[in-house]
Amino acid sequence: MFLSFFLVSLAVSAPSMPGRSQTTPSSLYKQSGGAPGERDDDTRLLHRLTVQSVAFLSHDACLREEGIFRIPGDLTKLKQMRQQFLSTGTVDFTSIRDPHLVAGLLKLHLRELKFSIIPAGNPTKDLLDAAKTQNTPLAKRCLDKLPFTNHEVLKELVRLFDKIASNCEANLMCPRNIGKSCGPSLFHGYGVTDAAVVLQFLIENNHLVLNTGK
């Protein structure tokens, strides 16, 4: 379903944080190489796209869109949007009418990052154990150790996923389906099944483990 009222309502562009240098946006991506991780510039650009995308997708019509985050949208337009972000560090959503394009861009961006929101090592294992045993205190301890921007990005995404899941009668995207669709793009340190389990757990317990204020 196309959403014409977004033409004028979503000119969202997160500003750069003052006092820190910028890197080339394409340095975020796997093909460019470089050290993984927690660099301010990398995570700041990730946060910028997250803020823009969440603002767009938080409107009621998007939250109720069938198959949101499962249906990728028009591939040609998606590639154009991706190239715009790689070149400029931002993307113009004012002319976008299809929420699947915005969701698809965010998924693609997360999938192609050269680092995972959850760093490799013990946090990855401990969070998976917490998800499998429904141990919310352990999960919160793991997530509280994340770099600040990583934590904020994850919180914004999971809060959005929870809103989408609350409309699952319309969009058919319950927490389990969102976990399967988005978990592997979000969590690089897990296999496909484990990534889905972790994301489903975070969506269902976001108010306890991410302080989302649900």
C-alpha positions in Angstrom: 0.0 0.0 0.0 1.4 3.4 -0.9 1.3 6.2 1.6 0.8 9.5 -0.1 0.6 11.6 3.0 4.3 11.0 3.7 5.3 13.3 0.9 5.4 16.4 3.1 5.5 15.0 6.6 8.8 13.2 6.8 11.7 15.4 5.8 13.8 13.9 8.7 17.5 14.4 8.7 19.4 13.8 11.9 22.2 16.4 12.4 25.8 15.6 12.9 27.1 15.5 16.4 29.4 18.6 17.1 33.0 18.3 17.9 33.8 15.1 16.1 35.2 14.4 12.6 33.2 12.6 10.0 34.3 9.6 8.0 33.3 8.6 4.5 29.9 6.9 4.8 31.0 3.9 2.7 33.6 3.1 5.4 30.8 1.5 7.3 30.4 -1.4 4.9 32.0 -4.8 4.8 33.5 -4.4 1.4 35.6 -1.5 2.6 37.4 -3.5 5.2 38.8 -2.0 8.4 38.6 -2.8 12.1 35.2 -3.9 13.5 33.4 -2.2 16.0 32.6 0.7 18.1 34.0 3.7 16.3 32.1 6.9 17.0 31.8 7.8 13.3 30.5 4.4 12.3 27.9 4.2 15.0 26.9 7.8 14.6 26.0 7.2 11.0 24.1 4.1 11.9 22.2 6.0 14.6 21.3 8.7 12.0 19.7 6.2 9.6 18.0 4.5 12.5 16.4 7.8 13.7 15.3 8.7 10.1 13.8 5.2 9.5 12.1 4.9 12.8 10.5 8.3 12.4 9.1 7.2 9.1 8.0 3.8 10.1 6.4 4.8 13.4 3.3 6.2 11.6 0.2 4.1 12.1 -0.2 3.3 8.4 3.4 1.9 8.3 3.0 0.0 11.5 -0.1 -1.7 10.0 1.5 -2.4 6.6 1.3 -6.1 5.8 4.7 -7.8 5.7 6.7 -4.8 6.9 10.4 -5.8 7.3 9.6 -9.0 5.3 8.7 -7.6 1.9 11.8 -5.7 0.5 10.2 -3.2 -1.8 11.3 -2.2 -5.3 14.9 -3.4 -5.7 15.9 -0.6 -8.1 14.7 2.1 -5.8 16.3 0.4 -2.8 19.7 0.4 -4.6 19.3 4.1 -5.4 18.4 5.0 -1.7 21.4 2.9 -0.5 23.7 4.7 -2.9 22.4 8.0 -1.7 23.2 7.1 1.9 26.7 5.8 1.0 27.5 9.0 -0.8 26.0 11.6 1.6 25.5 10.0 5.0 21.7 10.7 4.8 18.7 9.9 2.7 15.7 11.9 1.6 12.4 10.2 2.6 10.2 13.1 1.5 9.3 11.5 -1.8 9.0 7.9 -0.5 5.5 6.5 -0.5 6.3 2.8 0.1 7.3 1.9 3.7 8.8 -1.4 2.4 11.6 0.7 0.9 12.5 2.3 4.2 12.4 -0.9 6.1 14.4 -2.6 3.3 17.0 0.1 3.4 17.4 -0.2 7.1 17.7 -4.0 6.9 20.3 -3.8 4.1 22.3 -1.2 6.0 22.4 -3.4 9.1 23.3 -6.5 7.1 26.2 -4.8 5.3 27.8 -3.2 8.4 31.2 -4.4 9.1 30.4 -4.8 12.8 27.5 -6.2 14.8 25.4 -4.2 17.3 26.3 -6.9 19.8 30.1 -7.3 19.8 31.6 -10.8 19.4 32.7 -12.7 22.5 31.0 -13.4 25.8 28.2 -10.8 25.4 27.0 -12.7 22.4 27.0 -16.0 24.1 25.5 -14.7 27.3 22.7 -12.9 25.5 21.8 -16.0 23.6 21.8 -18.0 26.8 19.6 -15.4 28.4 17.1 -15.5 25.5 16.9 -19.3 25.5 16.3 -19.4 29.2 14.1 -16.3 29.4 16.6 -14.8 31.9 15.8 -11.1 31.7 18.3 -9.9 34.4 21.2 -11.6 32.6 20.1 -10.1 29.3 19.9 -6.6 30.8 23.4 -7.0 32.3 24.7 -7.9 28.8 23.0 -5.0 27.1 24.0 -2.5 29.7 27.6 -3.2 28.8 27.1 -2.1 25.2 28.7 1.1 23.9 26.2 3.9 24.4 25.3 4.4 20.7 25.0 0.7 20.1 22.6 0.5 23.0 20.5 3.4 21.8 20.3 2.0 18.2 19.2 -1.3 19.5 16.6 0.3 21.8 15.1 2.4 19.0 14.9 -0.6 16.7 13.4 -3.0 19.3 10.9 -0.3 20.4 9.8 0.0 16.7 9.6 -3.8 16.3 7.4 -4.0 19.4 5.0 -1.4 17.9 4.9 -3.4 14.7 4.2 -6.6 16.6 1.4 -4.9 18.5 -0.3 -4.5 15.1 0.3 -8.1 14.0 -3.4 -8.8 13.2 -3.0 -6.3 10.4 0.6 -6.7 9.3 1.1 -10.4 10.1 4.4 -9.6 11.8 4.4 -11.1 15.3 7.6 -11.1 17.4 8.6 -14.5 16.0 8.2 -13.4 12.4 10.1 -10.1 13.0 12.9 -12.2 14.7 13.1 -14.4 11.6 13.1 -11.5 9.2 15.4 -9.0 11.0 17.5 -11.0 13.5 20.2 -12.2 11.0 20.6 -8.7 9.7 20.9 -7.2 13.1 23.0 -9.8 14.9 26.0 -10.9 12.9 27.5 -13.1 15.7 24.7 -15.6 15.6 23.4 -18.2 13.2 20.1 -17.5 11.5 18.0 -19.4 14.1 19.8 -18.0 17.1 19.6 -14.5 15.8 15.8 -14.9 15.4 15.5 -16.3 19.0 17.4 -13.4 20.5 15.5 -10.7 18.6 12.1 -12.3 19.5 13.2 -12.4 23.1 14.2 -8.7 23.1 10.9 -7.6 21.5 8.8 -9.5 24.0 10.9 -8.3 27.0 12.0 -4.9 25.8 10.7 -2.9 28.8 12.7 -5.1 31.1 16.0 -5.5 29.2 16.2 -2.2 27.3 14.3 0.3 29.5 12.1 1.3 26.6 9.4 2.6 28.9 6.7 0.2 27.5 
